[in-house]
Amino acid sequence: MANLFATGEMFYMAMLCCRKTFQFCKEET
């Protein structure tokens, strides 16, 4: 269960990163 939670946390962090990058790209354009 702990392993699954760790994976979910990593996925969540990755999504936040992608979101920040997308917003940054949107502001750049």
N, C-alpha and C positions, 0 to 999 in steps of 0.2 A: 504494500500500500504506500509506503514511504517513497518507493521508487517512482510510482505513478505520480505522486504529488510533485516530486522533483521535476519530472518531465513536464507536467502541466505548468509549473512555475516558469520553466525555461521557455515554453511555448508562449506563455502570457507575456514574458519579458520581450521575446522576439516580436510579438505583435505590437507591443508598445514602441519598440525600436522602428519597426516598419511604419507605424503611424507617424512617428516624429519625422522620419525621413520623408514620407509622403507630403506632410504638411510643409516641411522645409522646401521640398521641390516645388510645391504649389506656390509658395511665397516667392521663390526664385523666379519662376516663369512670369 
